[in-house]
Amino acid sequence: MSLKSKIEAEIKQAMLNKQKERLTPLRAIKSLILLAETEKGGGDGLSEDAELKLLTKAAKQRKDSLEIFKEQGRDDLAAKEQSELDVIEEFLPKQLSEAELEAELKSIISQVGASGPQDMGKVMGAATKNLAGRADGKAISIKVKELLNQ
């Protein structure tokens, strides 16, 4: 089942259950999908990879907004962003734990033959490709720097 059909089913369910707080982020995701499909010229829809990128981008936007609202003491807006983020994360793959991320990155570092901080670009290229959707780019970057500087 494609992401678009899953979202449409969830929208129907949220409407039936009168879950307004769930309906808003679901509609936002559907809108992103429709926009991406029309940019490509329609066709058969989006690939799983493209869908994952859309969801990851939407989640990152919510996280950034959440941080800003918390810094400014806007708890009402922060709560709204957090609830939207929770709904979006339901459709993303399970995120790697700190230990899992470190193990994956050590494997990638040995695969590309990285020996120090000068090889950060090689490792990041492989890591972002292999860990897409399962780990945040910022977390990957921090962990790669830490591992390469040992």
N, C-alpha and C positions, 0 to 999 in steps of 0.2 A: 504494500500500500504506500503510495507516494505521500510525501509530507503535506502536499496541498489537500489531498483527500482526508488525511488524518485531521488536519486543522479544520476543514469544513465540518467533519463529524463532531469535533470538539465544540465548534461554534454552535451547532444545533443543540448539543447537549447543554451547553451553558445557557442558551436562550430558554430551553425548556425548564431548567432549574432556576432561572432568574438570577444567575450569577454575574452581575454586572462587572464586578472587579476582575473576573476571569475573561469576560467577553472582550474587553478593550485590548489587552495584549494579543489575544487570538486574532482579532481583526487586523491588528498592526502587522502580525506575521503574514497573514493572508495578503495584505496589501503589498508587502515587500516581495512576496512570491509573484504576484500578478505584475508588478512593475518590472521585475527581472525577466519574466517571460516575454513581456511586450518589448523590452529592450533588445532581446535576442531575435525578435521577429516571430514570436509565437512558437510554432513547432510542436515537438512532443512534450514540452514542459522542461523542467530543470533536471540536471543530473543530481545524484545524491551529494556529490562533492559541492556543487553550486548551492544546494539547499543548506548544507552544513555551514558553508561560508556566510550565507545570509543570516542564519541563526546565531552564529558566533559573533558576527558584527553587531546584531541587535542586542545580544547579551552584553557585549563590551560597552556599547553606548549606555545601557542601563546602569552598569557598574560605575562608569565614569560619572554619570549624573548623580548616582547614589552617593559617591564620595564627596562631590561638590555640595550637595544638599546637607550632608552631615556636617561638613566643615562650617557651613553657614548657619547651622542650627535650625534648618527647616525640616523638622521631623515629620511633618505632614506629607511633604513632597517626597522625602526619603522613604517613607512607608509605602507610598504609591509605586515608586520605582522598584522597591524590593519585591512587592507583590507581582509586578510585571516581570521582573527578572526570574522569579520562582516559576512562573508559567512557561517562560521561554526555555528555561533549563530542563523542563520536563521532556522536551523534544531533542535536546542535545545528548550526545553519548556521555556516559558516566565519566566524570573528571578523575584524573589520576591522583592518587595520594602523593604526599611528599616523597615517601620511600619508593613508590612505583616510578615516579618521575625520575628520581635519581638513578634507579636501575636502568631505565630505558635510555637515559642520556649517557650513562657509562658505556652501554652497548654501542650507541651511535658514535661516541668518541673513538672507541676502538675500531669500529668499522671504517671510519674516514681517516684514521691514522693521525688524529690530532695529538700534538705534544705540548702545546702551550697556548697562551692567550692570543698569539698571532694567528691561530687556526680557528678563531671564534666564528668567522664567516662561514667556513666549510661546515662546522658543526651546526650552526643555526639554520643553514639552508636545509640540511638533512632532517634536523629535529623538527622544524616547523612543518615540514612535509609529512613526516611520519606520525607526529603527535597532533595533527590538525583536529580541532574540536575536542580533544581529550585533555588539553592543558592550555593555559593562558600563555600568550607570547611573552608577557612580562615575566612570568614565573619561570618559563623556559630560559630566558635570557639571564636572569639572576643565577639560576642553578648552573648553567653552562659556564658563566664567569667563575663561579665558586669552584667548580670541578677542574677547570683549566688552569687556575692559579694555584693548585695544590702542588 
